[in-house]
Amino acid sequence: MQSDMSVDEGDRGKPLIIFVHGLGMDEYIWTDPSSARILGGALPITVLLSEKPLRCDTISPNISIGDLPDPLKLRTIFHDLRDRGYPTVTWSQRRPAGPVDSAVSELAEVMDRAVRRHEGDIVLVCHSRGGLIARKYLAGGCRKEAVSKIRALITVCTPHKGSSLAGLAAYMSPFVKIIAPFISVAGDPSTLKKTMARVTDFIKSSAVSELLPASGFFETLRDGKMDGVRCLTLGGTDPGLFSVYRWKQKRTERGSLSYPEEMLSFPGVFEKIVPSMLYPDEMKKGYGDGLVTAESSRLPWSDEHHDFPLNHAKMLFDKRARETILSFIDANF
């Protein structure tokens, strides 16, 4: 069975860009973010892109999850590169919450098919676990003809040294119970129950535990700087992923004024349920993006690394981060 590929031929004189998505996601994270979902398909990615509300549009009396982005304005590096004429390949992993090795096998299929269509150089652009999939592929002794075409590896918020959050699955249930009612359709109890079950199954999966720094995956990953392969890594330092606001009223000389008050935030809510000695750097402002530390996102042999004050999801859409990737590609090709 071959992996499905979405191909944009572009300018054959430019390097081919292959996009590798992260754990529990699909190719829509690159191509159609408004349709992309996270946590094994349970929640829309837009949940992690909301901002403090400026208007009193509430999902229930006086409660808001913030202002969501305009889906028509959501752009990723995929759109930037496609618009510049770069040929692109995206694909959705058949087992997005499966083990790394299964995704590596799919990437090998994609690469073999890609080199038959494109004679030039190849650049791998990866988000989150996608960077680990690419590293394992490069280190795995796959077909030399395909590997020799790769000229650059770009990773965004990849846990190159693992993520300790994978060990906190037991503390996720309270978070799921908090956010699921805001995401379920019209408060439908059956939808709410299914959403919670899918999130719980995802965070307890073996694929999540593979991301622990001391997991068997990292113990057996043997790779390093490859001749002819340039490397760019990006990391985030704002752990704020999701907030719930309550609209309150206060009297002014001109009458009553509505303003949003943050009721809770994720991962901030974990400070109340996770023992302080276990509170991870991934969740600390200035140290992580909510899921991965800035330190872990830096590959030891990367040619360039940049940190941005963004969370794990916003890194994909931020104009500054995208321009950094474009500049790197322009400088090397």
Secondary structure, DSSP 8 states (H G I E B T S, - for coil): -----EEE---TTS-EEEEE--TT--THHHH-GGG-EETTTTEEGGGGG-B--SS---SBTTEE--B---GGG---HHHHHHHTT--EEE---SSTTS-HHHHHHHHHHHHHHHHHH--S-EEEEEETTHHHHHHHHHHTT--HHHHTTEEEEEEES--TT--GGGGGGGGHHHHHHHHHHHHSGGG-HHHHHHHHHHHHHHHTSHHHHTTSTTSHHHHH------TT-EEEEEEE-----EEEEEEEEEEETTEEEEEEEEEEEETGGGGGTS-GGG--GGGSTTTBSSSSBHHHHS-TT-SEEEEES--TTGGGT-HHHHHHHHHHHHHH-
